[in-house]
Amino acid sequence: MVTDLNRDFPGSAAGDKLHSRIPSRRFGEMGGLDGPMLLLASDASAAMTGSALAVDGAHLVSSP
């Protein structure tokens, strides 16, 4: 996720290297958490227990 603390990272050499490994080919923005947060805050998630939502542009399942 791009935040105020790491806003310069995406344009750096290390950021470019990481960017090429993200399947969605984009860094996450804080607004990308709106949907998952609404799900967890609503009754739609009432039956969810012991779950982990990966909101990472499929980076978790990408190859190194």
ABEGO torsion letter per residue (X at the ends): XBBAAAAAAAABAAAAAAAAABAAGBBBBAAAAAAAAAAAABAAAAABBGBBBBBAGGAAABBX
